[in-house]
Amino acid sequence: MGTRWSPTLCNFEYSGTLVEQNLLGTVAFRAGKKLQWDAENLKAPNCPEADRFIRRPYREGWTL
C-alpha cells in the first residue's frame, strides 16, 4: 500500500518569493534607495550600487 503525499504547508513557490522580497528589503535599506527589481536578471536597474549586496565576485579560480 503506497503512501499518499500532500503538498507541504510552506511550498517553495510561495516561500521562495517571500524570502526574496524580505532580502530585497534589506538590500534597499543598505543601499539607501527604493529598488526597481528585475527578477529575471537579478538586478536593480535603478540602483547599481545595490549590486554589491546582491552578488559578490568570486575569488580567482572559483566559479559557480
Secondary structure, 3 states (H helix, E strand, C coil): CCCCCCCCCCCHHHHHHHHHHHHHHHHHHHHCCCCCCECCCCECCCCHHHHHHHCCCCCCCCCC
